[in-house]
Amino acid sequence: MIKVALVGAGFMGGMHSACYQAVEGAELAWVVDTDADRAAKLAGRHEARPTVDLDEALADPAVSLVDVCLPTDQHPENVIRACRAGKNVICEKPIALTLAEADRMIAAARENRVRFMVAMVIRFWPAYQRLTEIYRSGELGKLQALTLQRVSSLPTWTWKDWILDRKRSGGAVLDMHIHDTDFAYHLLGLPRQIESRLAPTNHGFIYSVFSYPGTTVMIEGGWHEARSCPFFSAYEAVFEKGVVSYDTRLVPDFTIYREDRKENPVLPSRKGGGDSGGNISDLGGYYNEIAYLIDCLERGREPELASAQSARESLALLLQELEQAGL
């Protein structure tokens, strides 16, 4: 049994706690939060122990995994503390705000011989997993073009609105757009060329083009002020012999257009959540990433599908986008 100390009892901590309840082989042992009431409330749902002191949880020899679900600027300090305590770590995305911080975190895991995974959840989201399978199998031929979108109204559900402070979150580009930058990297590797432009909005709206041999990827992402317009994510992948489309605004949301027919296969879904607000009600990718990590730890394997080093490379790509866009 992998016993977990969860650090951060906000929206994402709630999502992860629901996953530990559902995943076989995992048990939530501690909930750590600077707000004692929030820690107690979330811990009470899972028969875990609440604390405001991370060191108390790290001192528990039964804990072998620390899950960091904190504001991005707090990732480095808390990940490094967990590594130095000899605990395996999963950390929410992005890994950090800077490459120097990411390198320190990776070094701490290596020096203390613990496993360190970054929760790049889109790699585990069913619709994106299916696209990856189609691409790698070659069943529709070569990928010629890919469009990725992720757009949301201004997120107002985070603790003390930390996500709106660019110094803490990196803004819309670093916090949300990185999902699609990461997926492009996960699917296709490093692009030969990047072109990026920022739209003149209040909170960051970016358009990027990644050029690969024989393939072009266009990525759009950002926050807007229209609170009545819900979050959505979408992609359209054009292959030699068909098109794969996904759009959370549509029902059904996933379609494969083959040369002679279209299909709407039902993708796996796990409804539920952390009851903490936010814009996601499907545990899908969160469950998959947690289940994957628990399996890796039980088998003594590195979580290579979402390694910290690969998350660092995605951050490097995104910082190149921002530099291209003039930031």
C-alpha positions as protocol buffer text, in pm:
chain_id: "A"
residue {
  index: 1
  type: MET
  ca { x: 0 y: 0 z: 0 }
}
residue {
  index: 2
  type: ILE
  ca { x: 139 y: 340 z: -104 }
}
residue {
  index: 3
  type: LYS
  ca { x: 61 y: 592 z: 169 }
}
residue {
  index: 4
  type: VAL
  ca { x: 39 y: 951 z: 52 }
}
residue {
  index: 5
  type: ALA
  ca { x: 86 y: 1294 z: 208 }
}
residue {
  index: 6
  type: LEU
  ca { x: -113 y: 1546 z: 4 }
}
residue {
  index: 7
  type: VAL
  ca { x: 19 y: 1903 z: 25 }
}
residue {
  index: 8
  type: GLY
  ca { x: -249 y: 2157 z: -65 }
}
residue {
  index: 9
  type: ALA
  ca { x: -621 y: 2118 z: 3 }
}
residue {
  index: 10
  type: GLY
  ca { x: -756 y: 2337 z: -276 }
}
residue {
  index: 11
  type: PHE
  ca { x: -927 y: 2243 z: -602 }
}
residue {
  index: 12
  type: MET
  ca { x: -644 y: 2029 z: -737 }
}
residue {
  index: 13
  type: GLY
  ca { x: -578 y: 1871 z: -400 }
}
residue {
  index: 14
  type: GLY
  ca { x: -943 y: 1773 z: -392 }
}
residue {
  index: 15
  type: MET
  ca { x: -919 y: 1617 z: -737 }
}
residue {
  index: 16
  type: HIS
  ca { x: -611 y: 1418 z: -643 }
}
residue {
  index: 17
  type: SER
  ca { x: -762 y: 1305 z: -312 }
}
residue {
  index: 18
  type: ALA
  ca { x: -1062 y: 1161 z: -498 }
}
residue {
  index: 19
  type: CYS
  ca { x: -821 y: 969 z: -720 }
}
residue {
  index: 20
  type: TYR
  ca { x: -638 y: 815 z: -425 }
}
residue {
  index: 21
  type: GLN
  ca { x: -973 y: 701 z: -290 }
}
residue {
  index: 22
  type: ALA
  ca { x: -1048 y: 531 z: -623 }
}
residue {
  index: 23
  type: VAL
  ca { x: -705 y: 388 z: -711 }
}
residue {
  index: 24
  type: GLU
  ca { x: -626 y: 43 z: -577 }
}
residue {
  index: 25
  type: GLY
  ca { x: -302 y: 30 z: -382 }
}
residue {
  index: 26
  type: ALA
  ca { x: -307 y: 392 z: -259 }
}
residue {
  index: 27
  type: GLU
  ca { x: -415 y: 543 z: 71 }
}
residue {
  index: 28
  type: LEU
  ca { x: -431 y: 911 z: 162 }
}
residue {
  index: 29
  type: ALA
  ca { x: -261 y: 932 z: 502 }
}
residue {
  index: 30
  type: TRP
  ca { x: -205 y: 1307 z: 549 }
}
residue {
  index: 31
  type: VAL
  ca { x: -349 y: 1634 z: 421 }
}
residue {
  index: 32
  type: VAL
  ca { x: -117 y: 1932 z: 467 }
}
residue {
  index: 33
  type: ASP
  ca { x: -242 y: 2289 z: 428 }
}
residue {
  index: 34
  type: THR
  ca { x: -159 y: 2622 z: 591 }
}
residue {
  index: 35
  type: ASP
  ca { x: -534 y: 2663 z: 649 }
}
residue {
  index: 36
  type: ALA
  ca { x: -613 y: 2420 z: 932 }
}
residue {
  index: 37
  type: ASP
  ca { x: -985 y: 2415 z: 856 }
}
residue {
  index: 38
  type: ARG
  ca { x: -931 y: 2328 z: 490 }
}
residue {
  index: 39
  type: ALA
  ca { x: -687 y: 2054 z: 584 }
}
residue {
  index: 40
  type: ALA
  ca { x: -932 y: 1910 z: 836 }
}
residue {
  index: 41
  type: LYS
  ca { x: -1225 y: 1922 z: 595 }
}
residue {
  index: 42
  type: LEU
  ca { x: -1046 y: 1737 z: 316 }
}
residue {
  index: 43
  type: ALA
  ca { x: -875 y: 1492 z: 552 }
}
residue {
  index: 44
  type: GLY
  ca { x: -1211 y: 1413 z: 712 }
}
residue {
  index: 45
  type: ARG
  ca { x: -1349 y: 1292 z: 380 }
}
residue {
  index: 46
  type: HIS
  ca { x: -1072 y: 1033 z: 354 }
}
residue {
  index: 47
  type: GLU
  ca { x: -998 y: 936 z: 715 }
}
residue {
  index: 48
  type: ALA
  ca { x: -658 y: 1102 z: 678 }
}
residue {
  index: 49
  type: ARG
  ca { x: -468 y: 1310 z: 933 }
}
residue {
  index: 50
  type: PRO
  ca { x: -471 y: 1689 z: 887 }
}
residue {
  index: 51
  type: THR
  ca { x: -177 y: 1914 z: 966 }
}
residue {
  index: 52
  type: VAL
  ca { x: -45 y: 2262 z: 892 }
}
residue {
  index: 53
  type: ASP
  ca { x: 314 y: 2137 z: 928 }
}
residue {
  index: 54
  type: LEU
  ca { x: 468 y: 1957 z: 631 }
}
residue {
  index: 55
  type: ASP
  ca { x: 753 y: 1831 z: 849 }
}
residue {
  index: 56
  type: GLU
  ca { x: 503 y: 1638 z: 1061 }
}
residue {
  index: 57
  type: ALA
  ca { x: 384 y: 1444 z: 757 }
}
residue {
  index: 58
  type: LEU
  ca { x: 738 y: 1398 z: 623 }
}
residue {
  index: 59
  type: ALA
  ca { x: 842 y: 1247 z: 957 }
}
residue {
  index: 60
  type: ASP
  ca { x: 590 y: 964 z: 916 }
}
residue {
  index: 61
  type: PRO
  ca { x: 791 y: 660 z: 800 }
}
residue {
  index: 62
  type: ALA
  ca { x: 476 y: 505 z: 654 }
}
residue {
  index: 63
  type: VAL
  ca { x: 450 y: 784 z: 395 }
}
residue {
  index: 64
  type: SER
  ca { x: 630 y: 699 z: 72 }
}
residue {
  index: 65
  type: LEU
  ca { x: 471 y: 952 z: -166 }
}
residue {
  index: 66
  type: VAL
  ca { x: 423 y: 1327 z: -135 }
}
residue {
  index: 67
  type: ASP
  ca { x: 175 y: 1494 z: -371 }
}
residue {
  index: 68
  type: VAL
  ca { x: 239 y: 1868 z: -414 }
}
residue {
  index: 69
  type: CYS
  ca { x: -77 y: 2055 z: -519 }
}
residue {
  index: 70
  type: LEU
  ca { x: 30 y: 2408 z: -433 }
}
residue {
  index: 71
  type: PRO
  ca { x: 63 y: 2738 z: -621 }
}
residue {
  index: 72
  type: THR
  ca { x: 340 y: 2709 z: -878 }
}
residue {
  index: 73
  type: ASP
  ca { x: 582 y: 2941 z: -699 }
}
residue {
  index: 74
  type: GLN
  ca { x: 574 y: 2703 z: -400 }
}
residue {
  index: 75
  type: HIS
  ca { x: 661 y: 2391 z: -601 }
}
residue {
  index: 76
  type: PRO
  ca { x: 1043 y: 2407 z: -575 }
}
residue {
  index: 77
  type: GLU
  ca { x: 1071 y: 2447 z: -197 }
}
residue {
  index: 78
  type: ASN
  ca { x: 817 y: 2178 z: -114 }
}
residue {
  index: 79
  type: VAL
  ca { x: 933 y: 1926 z: -373 }
}
residue {
  index: 80
  type: ILE
  ca { x: 1293 y: 1962 z: -256 }
}
residue {
  index: 81
  type: ARG
  ca { x: 1190 y: 1921 z: 109 }
}
residue {
  index: 82
  type: ALA
  ca { x: 1004 y: 1602 z: 25 }
}
residue {
  index: 83
  type: CYS
  ca { x: 1297 y: 1465 z: -176 }
}
residue {
  index: 84
  type: ARG
  ca { x: 1541 y: 1536 z: 107 }
}
residue {
  index: 85
  type: ALA
  ca { x: 1308 y: 1348 z: 342 }
}
residue {
  index: 86
  type: GLY
  ca { x: 1345 y: 1044 z: 116 }
}
residue {
  index: 87
  type: LYS
  ca { x: 992 y: 1055 z: -24 }
}
residue {
  index: 88
  type: ASN
  ca { x: 884 y: 996 z: -383 }
}
residue {
  index: 89
  type: VAL
  ca { x: 708 y: 1300 z: -527 }
}
residue {
  index: 90
  type: ILE
  ca { x: 435 y: 1392 z: -772 }
}
residue {
  index: 91
  type: CYS
  ca { x: 399 y: 1764 z: -837 }
}
residue {
  index: 92
  type: GLU
  ca { x: 128 y: 1952 z: -1020 }
}
residue {
  index: 93
  type: LYS
  ca { x: 214 y: 2123 z: -1346 }
}
residue {
  index: 94
  type: PRO
  ca { x: 398 y: 2327 z: -1446 }
}
residue {
  index: 95
  type: ILE
  ca { x: 706 y: 2190 z: -1278 }
}
residue {
  index: 96
  type: ALA
  ca { x: 822 y: 2544 z: -1188 }
}
residue {
  index: 97
  type: LEU
  ca { x: 833 y: 2901 z: -1313 }
}
residue {
  index: 98
  type: THR
  ca { x: 1195 y: 2888 z: -1429 }
}
residue {
  index: 99
  type: LEU
  ca { x: 1436 y: 2631 z: -1569 }
}
residue {
  index: 100
  type: ALA
  ca { x: 1679 y: 2696 z: -1284 }
}
residue {
  index: 101
  type: GLU
  ca { x: 1412 y: 2599 z: -1031 }
}
residue {
  index: 102
  type: ALA
  ca { x: 1319 y: 2291 z: -1232 }
}
residue {
  index: 103
  type: ASP
  ca { x: 1683 y: 2185 z: -1243 }
}
residue {
  index: 104
  type: ARG
  ca { x: 1714 y: 2219 z: -865 }
}
residue {
  index: 105
  type: MET
  ca { x: 1407 y: 1999 z: -815 }
}
residue {
  index: 106
  type: ILE
  ca { x: 1531 y: 1732 z: -1056 }
}
residue {
  index: 107
  type: ALA
  ca { x: 1874 y: 1735 z: -891 }
}
residue {
  index: 108
  type: ALA
  ca { x: 1718 y: 1692 z: -545 }
}
residue {
  index: 109
  type: ALA
  ca { x: 1527 y: 1384 z: -662 }
}
residue {
  index: 110
  type: ARG
  ca { x: 1838 y: 1238 z: -822 }
}
residue {
  index: 111
  type: GLU
  ca { x: 2065 y: 1308 z: -524 }
}
residue {
  index: 112
  type: ASN
  ca { x: 1817 y: 1152 z: -280 }
}
residue {
  index: 113
  type: ARG
  ca { x: 1735 y: 858 z: -508 }
}
residue {
  index: 114
  type: VAL
  ca { x: 1361 y: 914 z: -512 }
}
residue {
  index: 115
  type: ARG
  ca { x: 1116 y: 908 z: -801 }
}
residue {
  index: 116
  type: PHE
  ca { x: 977 y: 1241 z: -921 }
}
residue {
  index: 117
  type: MET
  ca { x: 682 y: 1274 z: -1159 }
}
residue {
  index: 118
  type: VAL
  ca { x: 512 y: 1590 z: -1282 }
}
residue {
  index: 119
  type: ALA
  ca { x: 136 y: 1571 z: -1334 }
}
residue {
  index: 120
  type: MET
  ca { x: 119 y: 1662 z: -1703 }
}
residue {
  index: 121
  type: VAL
  ca { x: -237 y: 1539 z: -1709 }
}
residue {
  index: 122
  type: ILE
  ca { x: -318 y: 1581 z: -2080 }
}
residue {
  index: 123
  type: ARG
  ca { x: -78 y: 1298 z: -2157 }
}
residue {
  index: 124
  type: PHE
  ca { x: -323 y: 1082 z: -1960 }
}
residue {
  index: 125
  type: TRP
  ca { x: -653 y: 1235 z: -2076 }
}
residue {
  index: 126
  type: PRO
  ca { x: -853 y: 971 z: -2270 }
}
residue {
  index: 127
  type: ALA
  ca { x: -913 y: 1178 z: -2586 }
}
residue {
  index: 128
  type: TYR
  ca { x: -545 y: 1271 z: -2608 }
}
residue {
  index: 129
  type: GLN
  ca { x: -437 y: 916 z: -2528 }
}
residue {
  index: 130
  type: ARG
  ca { x: -651 y: 792 z: -2818 }
}
residue {
  index: 131
  type: LEU
  ca { x: -499 y: 1050 z: -3053 }
}
residue {
  index: 132
  type: THR
  ca { x: -153 y: 937 z: -2943 }
}
residue {
  index: 133
  type: GLU
  ca { x: -246 y: 575 z: -3017 }
}
residue {
  index: 134
  type: ILE
  ca { x: -376 y: 665 z: -3363 }
}
residue {
  index: 135
  type: TYR
  ca { x: -64 y: 866 z: -3442 }
}
residue {
  index: 136
  type: ARG
  ca { x: 181 y: 602 z: -3323 }
}
residue {
  index: 137
  type: SER
  ca { x: -3 y: 311 z: -3485 }
}
residue {
  index: 138
  type: GLY
  ca { x: -15 y: 484 z: -3823 }
}
residue {
  index: 139
  type: GLU
  ca { x: -371 y: 364 z: -3878 }
}
residue {
  index: 140
  type: LEU
  ca { x: -467 y: 692 z: -4049 }
}
residue {
  index: 141
  type: GLY
  ca { x: -130 y: 747 z: -4214 }
}
residue {
  index: 142
  type: LYS
  ca { x: 100 y: 1038 z: -4144 }
}
residue {
  index: 143
  type: LEU
  ca { x: -4 y: 1333 z: -3931 }
}
residue {
  index: 144
  type: GLN
  ca { x: -8 y: 1644 z: -4150 }
}
residue {
  index: 145
  type: ALA
  ca { x: -155 y: 1914 z: -3928 }
}
residue {
  index: 146
  type: LEU
  ca { x: -267 y: 1950 z: -3567 }
}
residue {
  index: 147
  type: THR
  ca { x: -461 y: 2232 z: -3403 }
}
residue {
  index: 148
  type: LEU
  ca { x: -480 y: 2248 z: -3023 }
}
residue {
  index: 149
  type: GLN
  ca { x: -704 y: 2488 z: -2828 }
}
residue {
  index: 150
  type: ARG
  ca { x: -756 y: 2555 z: -2457 }
}
residue {
  index: 151
  type: VAL
  ca { x: -957 y: 2862 z: -2361 }
}
residue {
  index: 152
  type: SER
  ca { x: -1123 y: 2968 z: -2037 }
}
residue {
  index: 153
  type: SER
  ca { x: -1289 y: 3257 z: -1869 }
}
residue {
  index: 154
  type: LEU
  ca { x: -1083 y: 3411 z: -1592 }
}
residue {
  index: 155
  type: PRO
  ca { x: -1038 y: 3146 z: -1319 }
}
residue {
  index: 156
  type: THR
  ca { x: -1176 y: 3284 z: -994 }
}
residue {
  index: 157
  type: TRP
  ca { x: -1187 y: 2962 z: -794 }
}
residue {
  index: 158
  type: THR
  ca { x: -828 y: 2942 z: -667 }
}
residue {
  index: 159
  type: TRP
  ca { x: -719 y: 3008 z: -309 }
}
residue {
  index: 160
  type: LYS
  ca { x: -694 y: 3385 z: -261 }
}
residue {
  index: 161
  type: ASP
  ca { x: -686 y: 3420 z: -642 }
}
residue {
  index: 162
  type: TRP
  ca { x: -319 y: 3318 z: -649 }
}
residue {
  index: 163
  type: ILE
  ca { x: -351 y: 3204 z: -1010 }
}
residue {
  index: 164
  type: LEU
  ca { x: -421 y: 3562 z: -1123 }
}
residue {
  index: 165
  type: ASP
  ca { x: -85 y: 3679 z: -986 }
}
residue {
  index: 166
  type: ARG
  ca { x: 157 y: 3627 z: -1275 }
}
residue {
  index: 167
  type: LYS
  ca { x: 453 y: 3622 z: -1038 }
}
residue {
  index: 168
  type: ARG
  ca { x: 302 y: 3316 z: -868 }
}
residue {
  index: 169
  type: SER
  ca { x: 141 y: 3127 z: -1157 }
}
residue {
  index: 170
  type: GLY
  ca { x: 309 y: 3258 z: -1470 }
}
residue {
  index: 171
  type: GLY
  ca { x: -33 y: 3368 z: -1596 }
}
residue {
  index: 172
  type: ALA
  ca { x: -259 y: 3197 z: -1847 }
}
residue {
  index: 173
  type: VAL
  ca { x: 25 y: 3090 z: -2074 }
}
residue {
  index: 174
  type: LEU
  ca { x: 234 y: 2913 z: -1812 }
}
residue {
  index: 175
  type: ASP
  ca { x: -57 y: 2775 z: -1613 }
}
residue {
  index: 176
  type: MET
  ca { x: -298 y: 2659 z: -1886 }
}
residue {
  index: 177
  type: HIS
  ca { x: -144 y: 2686 z: -2232 }
}
residue {
  index: 178
  type: ILE
  ca { x: 142 y: 2464 z: -2115 }
}
residue {
  index: 179
  type: HIS
  ca { x: -94 y: 2166 z: -2136 }
}
residue {
  index: 180
  type: ASP
  ca { x: -98 y: 2187 z: -2515 }
}
residue {
  index: 181
  type: THR
  ca { x: 266 y: 2284 z: -2550 }
}
residue {
  index: 182
  type: ASP
  ca { x: 343 y: 1974 z: -2348 }
}
residue {
  index: 183
  type: PHE
  ca { x: 114 y: 1753 z: -2554 }
}
residue {
  index: 184
  type: ALA
  ca { x: 278 y: 1866 z: -2878 }
}
residue {
  index: 185
  type: TYR
  ca { x: 618 y: 1787 z: -2728 }
}
residue {
  index: 186
  type: HIS
  ca { x: 495 y: 1453 z: -2590 }
}
residue {
  index: 187
  type: LEU
  ca { x: 353 y: 1353 z: -2929 }
}
residue {
  index: 188
  type: LEU
  ca { x: 610 y: 1493 z: -3171 }
}
residue {
  index: 189
  type: GLY
  ca { x: 919 y: 1594 z: -2977 }
}
residue {
  index: 190
  type: LEU
  ca { x: 1106 y: 1921 z: -3017 }
}
residue {
  index: 191
  type: PRO
  ca { x: 993 y: 2138 z: -3310 }
}
residue {
  index: 192
  type: ARG
  ca { x: 1237 y: 2270 z: -3568 }
}
residue {
  index: 193
  type: GLN
  ca { x: 1092 y: 2619 z: -3542 }
}
residue {
  index: 194
  type: ILE
  ca { x: 855 y: 2813 z: -3315 }
}
residue {
  index: 195
  type: GLU
  ca { x: 656 y: 3125 z: -3399 }
}
residue {
  index: 196
  type: SER
  ca { x: 441 y: 3286 z: -3130 }
}
residue {
  index: 197
  type: ARG
  ca { x: 224 y: 3594 z: -3094 }
}
residue {
  index: 198
  type: LEU
  ca { x: 42 y: 3737 z: -2794 }
}
residue {
  index: 199
  type: ALA
  ca { x: -297 y: 3897 z: -2845 }
}
residue {
  index: 200
  type: PRO
  ca { x: -349 y: 4233 z: -2669 }
}
residue {
  index: 201
  type: THR
  ca { x: -575 y: 4099 z: -2393 }
}
residue {
  index: 202
  type: ASN
  ca { x: -566 y: 4170 z: -2022 }
}
residue {
  index: 203
  type: HIS
  ca { x: -462 y: 3824 z: -1908 }
}
residue {
  index: 204
  type: GLY
  ca { x: -263 y: 3658 z: -2184 }
}
residue {
  index: 205
  type: PHE
  ca { x: -384 y: 3494 z: -2505 }
}
residue {
  index: 206
  type: ILE
  ca { x: -120 y: 3322 z: -2715 }
}
residue {
  index: 207
  type: TYR
  ca { x: -105 y: 3178 z: -3065 }
}
residue {
  index: 208
  type: SER
  ca { x: 190 y: 2954 z: -3151 }
}
residue {
  index: 209
  type: VAL
  ca { x: 297 y: 2756 z: -3455 }
}
residue {
  index: 210
  type: PHE
  ca { x: 535 y: 2463 z: -3412 }
}
residue {
  index: 211
  type: SER
  ca { x: 701 y: 2338 z: -3730 }
}
residue {
  index: 212
  type: TYR
  ca { x: 804 y: 1973 z: -3764 }
}
residue {
  index: 213
  type: PRO
  ca { x: 921 y: 1779 z: -4070 }
}
residue {
  index: 214
  type: GLY
  ca { x: 598 y: 1716 z: -4262 }
}
residue {
  index: 215
  type: THR
  ca { x: 372 y: 1845 z: -3983 }
}
residue {
  index: 216
  type: THR
  ca { x: 255 y: 2183 z: -3857 }
}
residue {
  index: 217
  type: VAL
  ca { x: 101 y: 2235 z: -3513 }
}
residue {
  index: 218
  type: MET
  ca { x: -101 y: 2545 z: -3423 }
}
residue {
  index: 219
  type: ILE
  ca { x: -176 y: 2608 z: -3056 }
}
residue {
  index: 220
  type: GLU
  ca { x: -418 y: 2864 z: -2913 }
}
residue {
  index: 221
  type: GLY
  ca { x: -474 y: 2932 z: -2546 }
}
residue {
  index: 222
  type: GLY
  ca { x: -564 y: 3192 z: -2290 }
}
residue {
  index: 223
  type: TRP
  ca { x: -808 y: 3348 z: -2048 }
}
residue {
  index: 224
  type: HIS
  ca { x: -1083 y: 3596 z: -2137 }
}
residue {
  index: 225
  type: GLU
  ca { x: -1324 y: 3817 z: -1944 }
}
residue {
  index: 226
  type: ALA
  ca { x: -1653 y: 3656 z: -2057 }
}
residue {
  index: 227
  type: ARG
  ca { x: -1754 y: 3471 z: -1741 }
}
residue {
  index: 228
  type: SER
  ca { x: -2061 y: 3332 z: -1919 }
}
residue {
  index: 229
  type: CYS
  ca { x: -1840 y: 3150 z: -2171 }
}
residue {
  index: 230
  type: PRO
  ca { x: -1726 y: 2817 z: -2025 }
}
residue {
  index: 231
  type: PHE
  ca { x: -1385 y: 2655 z: -2038 }
}
residue {
  index: 232
  type: PHE
  ca { x: -1322 y: 2436 z: -2339 }
}
residue {
  index: 233
  type: SER
  ca { x: -1044 y: 2230 z: -2486 }
}
residue {
  index: 234
  type: ALA
  ca { x: -1030 y: 2099 z: -2840 }
}
residue {
  index: 235
  type: TYR
  ca { x: -808 y: 1955 z: -3110 }
}
residue {
  index: 236
  type: GLU
  ca { x: -827 y: 1865 z: -3477 }
}
residue {
  index: 237
  type: ALA
  ca { x: -568 y: 1627 z: -3616 }
}
residue {
  index: 238
  type: VAL
  ca { x: -546 y: 1595 z: -3995 }
}
residue {
  index: 239
  type: PHE
  ca { x: -394 y: 1269 z: -4117 }
}
residue {
  index: 240
  type: GLU
  ca { x: -337 y: 1133 z: -4468 }
}
residue {
  index: 241
  type: LYS
  ca { x: -641 y: 905 z: -4436 }
}
residue {
  index: 242
  type: GLY
  ca { x: -870 y: 1082 z: -4195 }
}
residue {
  index: 243
  type: VAL
  ca { x: -931 y: 1344 z: -3929 }
}
residue {
  index: 244
  type: VAL
  ca { x: -959 y: 1306 z: -3552 }
}
residue {
  index: 245
  type: SER
  ca { x: -1159 y: 1574 z: -3374 }
}
residue {
  index: 246
  type: TYR
  ca { x: -1222 y: 1650 z: -3006 }
}
residue {
  index: 247
  type: ASP
  ca { x: -1417 y: 1943 z: -2864 }
}
residue {
  index: 248
  type: THR
  ca { x: -1558 y: 1957 z: -2512 }
}
residue {
  index: 249
  type: ARG
  ca { x: -1834 y: 2194 z: -2633 }
}
residue {
  index: 250
  type: LEU
  ca { x: -1987 y: 1921 z: -2851 }
}
residue {
  index: 251
  type: VAL
  ca { x: -2191 y: 1608 z: -2784 }
}
residue {
  index: 252
  type: PRO
  ca { x: -2045 y: 1368 z: -2872 }
}
residue {
  index: 253
  type: ASP
  ca { x: -1712 y: 1537 z: -2816 }
}
residue {
  index: 254
  type: PHE
  ca { x: -1485 y: 1284 z: -2992 }
}
residue {
  index: 255
  type: THR
  ca { x: -1506 y: 1189 z: -3360 }
}
residue {
  index: 256
  type: ILE
  ca { x: -1289 y: 990 z: -3598 }
}
residue {
  index: 257
  type: TYR
  ca { x: -1354 y: 1077 z: -3963 }
}
residue {
  index: 258
  type: ARG
  ca { x: -1227 y: 795 z: -4182 }
}
residue {
  index: 259
  type: GLU
  ca { x: -1223 y: 800 z: -4562 }
}
residue {
  index: 260
  type: ASP
  ca { x: -1563 y: 629 z: -4589 }
}
residue {
  index: 261
  type: ARG
  ca { x: -1736 y: 685 z: -4253 }
}
residue {
  index: 262
  type: LYS
  ca { x: -1728 y: 867 z: -3923 }
}
residue {
  index: 263
  type: GLU
  ca { x: -1713 y: 709 z: -3579 }
}
residue {
  index: 264
  type: ASN
  ca { x: -1796 y: 838 z: -3231 }
}
residue {
  index: 265
  type: PRO
  ca { x: -1631 y: 588 z: -2997 }
}
residue {
  index: 266
  type: VAL
  ca { x: -1711 y: 628 z: -2628 }
}
residue {
  index: 267
  type: LEU
  ca { x: -1396 y: 709 z: -2435 }
}
residue {
  index: 268
  type: PRO
  ca { x: -1345 y: 594 z: -2075 }
}
residue {
  index: 269
  type: SER
  ca { x: -1461 y: 840 z: -1811 }
}
residue {
  index: 270
  type: ARG
  ca { x: -1459 y: 855 z: -1431 }
}
residue {
  index: 271
  type: LYS
  ca { x: -1701 y: 1114 z: -1300 }
}
residue {
  index: 272
  type: GLY
  ca { x: -1633 y: 1276 z: -971 }
}
residue {
  index: 273
  type: GLY
  ca { x: -1410 y: 1539 z: -825 }
}
residue {
  index: 274
  type: GLY
  ca { x: -1284 y: 1719 z: -525 }
}
residue {
  index: 275
  type: ASP
  ca { x: -1591 y: 1933 z: -455 }
}
residue {
  index: 276
  type: SER
  ca { x: -1365 y: 2237 z: -457 }
}
residue {
  index: 277
  type: GLY
  ca { x: -1483 y: 2440 z: -754 }
}
residue {
  index: 278
  type: GLY
  ca { x: -1277 y: 2455 z: -1067 }
}
residue {
  index: 279
  type: ASN
  ca { x: -1361 y: 2380 z: -1427 }
}
residue {
  index: 280
  type: ILE
  ca { x: -1328 y: 1999 z: -1444 }
}
residue {
  index: 281
  type: SER
  ca { x: -1574 y: 1735 z: -1320 }
}
residue {
  index: 282
  type: ASP
  ca { x: -1421 y: 1428 z: -1485 }
}
residue {
  index: 283
  type: LEU
  ca { x: -1146 y: 1249 z: -1295 }
}
residue {
  index: 284
  type: GLY
  ca { x: -1039 y: 1084 z: -1623 }
}
residue {
  index: 285
  type: GLY
  ca { x: -683 y: 1200 z: -1676 }
}
residue {
  index: 286
  type: TYR
  ca { x: -623 y: 1268 z: -1307 }
}
residue {
  index: 287
  type: TYR
  ca { x: -722 y: 914 z: -1219 }
}
residue {
  index: 288
  type: ASN
  ca { x: -509 y: 773 z: -1501 }
}
residue {
  index: 289
  type: GLU
  ca { x: -195 y: 963 z: -1400 }
}
residue {
  index: 290
  type: ILE
  ca { x: -231 y: 872 z: -1032 }
}
residue {
  index: 291
  type: ALA
  ca { x: -299 y: 506 z: -1115 }
}
residue {
  index: 292
  type: TYR
  ca { x: 5 y: 505 z: -1344 }
}
residue {
  index: 293
  type: LEU
  ca { x: 232 y: 647 z: -1074 }
}
residue {
  index: 294
  type: ILE
  ca { x: 108 y: 407 z: -806 }
}
residue {
  index: 295
  type: ASP
  ca { x: 171 y: 116 z: -1043 }
}
residue {
  index: 296
  type: CYS
  ca { x: 523 y: 245 z: -1114 }
}
residue {
  index: 297
  type: LEU
  ca { x: 601 y: 275 z: -743 }
}
residue {
  index: 298
  type: GLU
  ca { x: 466 y: -71 z: -667 }
}
residue {
  index: 299
  type: ARG
  ca { x: 680 y: -217 z: -946 }
}
residue {
  index: 300
  type: GLY
  ca { x: 988 y: -12 z: -862 }
}
residue {
  index: 301
  type: ARG
  ca { x: 987 y: 162 z: -1201 }
}
residue {
  index: 302
  type: GLU
  ca { x: 1059 y: 518 z: -1303 }
}
residue {
  index: 303
  type: PRO
  ca { x: 745 y: 709 z: -1416 }
}
residue {
  index: 304
  type: GLU
  ca { x: 892 y: 768 z: -1762 }
}
residue {
  index: 305
  type: LEU
  ca { x: 559 y: 860 z: -1922 }
}
residue {
  index: 306
  type: ALA
  ca { x: 562 y: 1187 z: -1725 }
}
residue {
  index: 307
  type: SER
  ca { x: 917 y: 1229 z: -1605 }
}
residue {
  index: 308
  type: ALA
  ca { x: 1029 y: 1550 z: -1441 }
}
residue {
  index: 309
  type: GLN
  ca { x: 1291 y: 1590 z: -1712 }
}
residue {
  index: 310
  type: SER
  ca { x: 1025 y: 1584 z: -1985 }
}
residue {
  index: 311
  type: ALA
  ca { x: 820 y: 1841 z: -1791 }
}
residue {
  index: 312
  type: ARG
  ca { x: 1133 y: 2054 z: -1778 }
}
residue {
  index: 313
  type: GLU
  ca { x: 1164 y: 2031 z: -2158 }
}
residue {
  index: 314
  type: SER
  ca { x: 801 y: 2140 z: -2198 }
}
residue {
  index: 315
  type: LEU
  ca { x: 868 y: 2439 z: -1975 }
}
residue {
  index: 316
  type: ALA
  ca { x: 1172 y: 2526 z: -2187 }
}
residue {
  index: 317
  type: LEU
  ca { x: 954 y: 2517 z: -2500 }
}
residue {
  index: 318
  type: LEU
  ca { x: 693 y: 2739 z: -2343 }
}
residue {
  index: 319
  type: LEU
  ca { x: 954 y: 2991 z: -2234 }
}
residue {
  index: 320
  type: GLN
  ca { x: 1073 y: 2999 z: -2595 }
}
residue {
  index: 321
  type: GLU
  ca { x: 716 y: 3078 z: -2700 }
}
residue {
  index: 322
  type: LEU
  ca { x: 704 y: 3369 z: -2457 }
}
residue {
  index: 323
  type: GLU
  ca { x: 1040 y: 3497 z: -2579 }
}
residue {
  index: 324
  type: GLN
  ca { x: 919 y: 3474 z: -2941 }
}
residue {
  index: 325
  type: ALA
  ca { x: 608 y: 3668 z: -2842 }
}
residue {
  index: 326
  type: GLY
  ca { x: 815 y: 3946 z: -2689 }
}
residue {
  index: 327
  type: LEU
  ca { x: 782 y: 3867 z: -2319 }
}
